[in-house]
Amino acid sequence: MESREAIIRHIRQLSFVGKAGSNHWTTIDSSHNGNVPADNSPVELVLIALGACTGSDVVSILDKKRVQLSMFEMKVTGERAKKFPKVYMIIHIDYSFAGDNIKEKDVAHAIELSMAKYCSVSAKIKNSVEMTYSFSIMDVDSGERKTMRAC
């Protein structure tokens, strides 16, 4: 088993900074009790962590397939329960790709591998959250956009 450690330090009100093995500080803030957040909240960081985790996998897998991306981004949306602890009940990831001659099957395979095998954030939450995803591919030369939805 691999061990990791994070240090989280209180700054003021509901603001914290945290760092882990990379030794880079991240600011975290919350909007509880009327506080106006100055940074991402812990629950927002869950969505960001999920996107960065699966995104890293997808880029690595597509690189191995020699797929050239001119643009790649994800929009991760989550619906939270109305009652405390207000956990995410549904999370959807919309992947957007642009490039020349990107094959739908390569993108679908990369996403499926990430979500089923490699992304540790997804693996941790998938049994307690309904997770869905979709993707679209924009061919830079033709301007044609293809959309594929999967679960």
C-alpha positions in Angstrom: 0.0 0.0 0.0 1.3 3.5 -0.9 1.0 6.2 1.7 0.4 9.9 1.0 0.3 12.8 3.3 -1.1 16.3 3.1 -0.7 19.3 5.4 -3.6 21.7 5.8 -3.0 25.0 7.6 -5.7 27.5 8.8 -5.1 31.0 7.5 -8.2 33.1 8.7 -12.0 32.7 8.9 -12.7 29.7 6.6 -9.5 30.0 4.5 -6.9 27.2 4.5 -3.8 26.3 2.5 -2.8 22.8 1.9 0.1 20.9 0.3 1.0 17.3 -0.3 3.9 15.4 -1.9 4.4 18.0 -4.8 5.1 20.6 -2.1 2.9 23.2 -3.9 0.4 25.1 -1.7 -3.2 25.3 -2.8 -5.7 27.8 -1.3 -9.0 26.5 -0.1 -12.0 28.6 1.1 -15.6 28.0 2.0 -18.8 29.9 2.0 -20.3 28.7 5.3 -21.9 31.2 7.6 -22.0 34.0 5.0 -18.3 33.9 4.3 -17.5 35.1 0.8 -15.1 32.6 -0.6 -11.8 33.8 -2.0 -10.9 30.5 -3.7 -12.3 27.1 -4.5 -14.2 25.3 -1.8 -13.4 21.7 -0.8 -16.4 20.3 -2.7 -15.4 22.3 -5.8 -11.9 20.7 -5.5 -13.6 17.3 -5.7 -14.9 18.2 -9.2 -11.5 19.7 -10.2 -9.6 16.7 -8.9 -11.9 14.3 -10.8 -11.4 16.3 -14.0 -7.7 16.6 -13.7 -7.4 12.9 -12.8 -9.3 11.6 -15.8 -7.9 14.3 -18.1 -4.4 13.2 -17.3 -5.2 9.6 -18.1 -7.0 10.6 -21.4 -4.1 12.7 -22.6 -1.6 10.0 -21.8 -3.6 7.3 -23.5 -4.2 9.5 -26.6 -0.5 10.4 -26.7 0.3 6.6 -26.9 -2.1 6.3 -29.8 -0.3 9.3 -31.4 -3.5 11.4 -31.4 -2.6 15.1 -31.8 -4.9 17.4 -29.8 -5.1 21.1 -30.6 -7.5 21.6 -27.7 -8.9 19.5 -24.8 -11.0 20.6 -21.9 -13.6 19.2 -19.6 -16.7 20.6 -17.9 -17.4 18.7 -14.8 -20.8 19.3 -13.2 -22.2 18.0 -10.0 -25.6 17.9 -8.3 -25.5 17.8 -4.5 -28.0 16.5 -2.0 -30.2 19.2 -0.4 -29.5 18.0 3.1 -26.3 17.8 5.0 -23.7 16.5 4.4 -24.7 17.7 0.9 -22.7 15.0 -1.0 -22.6 14.8 -4.7 -25.4 12.6 -6.0 -24.7 13.0 -9.7 -21.6 14.0 -11.6 -21.3 14.5 -15.3 -18.1 15.0 -17.3 -18.3 16.6 -20.7 -15.1 16.1 -22.6 -14.4 18.5 -25.6 -11.6 17.7 -28.0 -10.3 19.5 -31.1 -7.7 18.4 -33.7 -7.2 16.8 -37.1 -8.6 13.4 -37.8 -9.4 12.4 -34.2 -11.2 9.1 -34.2 -14.2 8.6 -32.0 -13.2 5.1 -31.1 -9.8 6.3 -29.8 -11.4 9.0 -27.6 -14.1 6.6 -26.3 -11.5 4.0 -25.5 -9.3 6.5 -23.6 -12.2 7.8 -21.6 -13.5 4.3 -20.8 -10.0 3.2 -19.7 -9.6 6.2 -17.5 -13.0 5.9 -15.8 -12.9 2.1 -15.4 -9.2 1.4 -14.6 -6.8 4.3 -14.1 -8.5 7.4 -12.5 -8.2 6.9 -8.7 -10.6 9.8 -7.9 -13.3 8.2 -10.1 -12.6 4.8 -8.5 -13.1 6.3 -5.0 -16.4 8.0 -5.7 -18.1 5.9 -8.4 -19.9 3.6 -6.0 -21.6 6.4 -4.2 -22.2 8.9 -7.1 -24.1 8.4 -10.3 -21.4 9.3 -12.9 -22.0 10.0 -16.6 -20.0 11.4 -19.3 -20.2 12.6 -22.9 -17.7 13.9 -25.4 -17.5 15.9 -28.5 -14.8 16.2 -31.2 -14.2 19.2 -33.4 -12.3 18.6 -36.6 -10.1 21.6 -37.0 -9.9 21.4 -40.8 -13.6 20.9 -41.6 -15.1 22.7 -38.6 -17.4 19.6 -38.1 -18.4 18.8 -34.5 -19.3 15.2 -33.7 -21.0 14.4 -30.4 -21.1 11.0 -28.7 -22.7 10.3 -25.3 -21.8 7.3 -23.1 -22.1 6.2 -19.5 
